[in-house]
Amino acid sequence: MILFVLEAVKPGLRGELKRWMLEVKAGVFVGSLSARVRDMLWARIREAVFTAQVTEDHYVGAWMIRPANNEQGFLLESVGDTGRRAVDFDGLTLILERR
């Protein structure tokens, strides 16, 4: 199962993701995807985040959570500025929040 969390992206990208996944909440997508489709969608998300116009009052970014063969059973990847950062702490991924 794959989870994408998008922050302040254009509606067109959300519409594109709805073709492949369920949007359970605004900007939160979940689905079972092949590695090829997952990587294609992640590349599209990364492109959209890098070309987005950033303003001071909101973050533009995205997270991907996917299965992995590690202690937690998942891997976190992010792109853009989400206000949080994934940090490896002795083999565990923790989230560092900006204050």
C-alpha positions as CSV (number, residue, x, y, z in Angstrom):
1,M,0.0,0.0,0.0
2,I,1.2,3.5,-0.9
3,L,0.3,6.8,0.7
4,F,0.9,10.2,-0.7
5,V,0.3,13.4,1.3
6,L,0.3,16.6,-0.7
7,E,0.5,20.1,0.7
8,A,-0.7,23.1,-1.4
9,V,-0.3,21.6,-4.8
10,K,-2.4,22.5,-7.8
11,P,-5.8,20.8,-8.2
12,G,-4.7,19.2,-11.6
13,L,-2.1,17.1,-9.8
14,R,-4.8,15.9,-7.3
15,G,-7.0,15.0,-10.3
16,E,-4.3,13.0,-11.9
17,L,-3.6,11.0,-8.7
18,K,-7.4,10.3,-8.4
19,R,-7.1,8.2,-11.5
20,W,-4.9,5.7,-9.7
21,M,-5.7,6.1,-6.0
22,L,-8.4,7.0,-3.5
23,E,-8.3,10.5,-2.0
24,V,-9.4,9.9,1.6
25,K,-9.0,13.5,2.6
26,A,-8.0,16.6,0.7
27,G,-4.4,15.9,-0.5
28,V,-4.2,12.4,1.1
29,F,-4.1,9.5,-1.4
30,V,-3.9,5.8,-0.7
31,G,-3.8,2.8,-3.0
32,S,-2.0,-0.4,-4.0
33,L,0.3,0.4,-6.9
34,S,3.0,-1.4,-8.8
35,A,6.5,-0.1,-8.4
36,R,6.4,1.3,-11.9
37,V,3.2,3.3,-11.4
38,R,4.4,4.4,-7.9
39,D,7.7,5.8,-9.4
40,M,5.9,7.4,-12.3
41,L,3.4,9.2,-10.0
42,W,6.2,10.2,-7.5
43,A,8.2,11.7,-10.5
44,R,5.1,13.7,-11.5
45,I,4.6,14.9,-7.9
46,R,8.3,15.9,-7.6
47,E,8.0,17.9,-10.9
48,A,4.9,19.7,-9.7
49,V,6.4,20.6,-6.4
50,F,9.6,21.9,-8.0
51,T,7.7,24.1,-10.5
52,A,5.1,25.4,-7.9
53,Q,5.2,29.0,-7.0
54,V,6.1,29.3,-3.3
55,T,4.8,32.1,-1.1
56,E,5.7,32.9,2.5
57,D,2.4,31.9,3.9
58,H,2.3,28.3,2.9
59,Y,4.4,25.3,2.2
60,V,4.5,23.3,-1.1
61,G,5.6,19.8,-0.6
62,A,4.7,16.1,-0.5
63,W,5.4,12.9,1.3
64,M,5.4,9.3,0.1
65,I,5.1,6.4,2.5
66,R,5.7,3.0,1.0
67,P,6.4,-0.5,2.2
68,A,10.0,-1.4,3.0
69,N,11.9,-4.3,4.5
70,N,13.0,-2.5,7.7
71,E,12.0,-2.5,11.4
72,Q,9.2,-0.1,10.9
73,G,7.9,-1.8,7.7
74,F,7.7,1.4,5.7
75,L,9.9,4.1,4.2
76,L,9.3,7.9,4.1
77,E,10.3,10.1,1.3
78,S,9.6,13.9,1.0
79,V,10.0,16.6,-1.6
80,G,9.6,20.3,-1.2
81,D,9.0,22.2,2.1
82,T,6.5,20.4,4.2
83,G,7.5,22.0,7.5
84,R,8.7,18.6,8.7
85,R,11.7,16.4,8.0
86,A,12.3,12.7,8.3
87,V,15.4,11.9,10.4
88,D,17.1,8.6,10.8
89,F,17.6,7.9,14.5
90,D,19.5,4.6,15.1
91,G,17.6,2.9,12.3
92,L,14.2,4.3,13.1
93,T,12.7,7.2,11.1
94,L,11.4,10.0,13.2
95,I,9.8,13.3,12.2
96,L,11.4,16.6,13.1
97,E,9.0,19.5,13.2
98,R,9.9,23.0,12.5
99,R,9.0,25.5,15.3
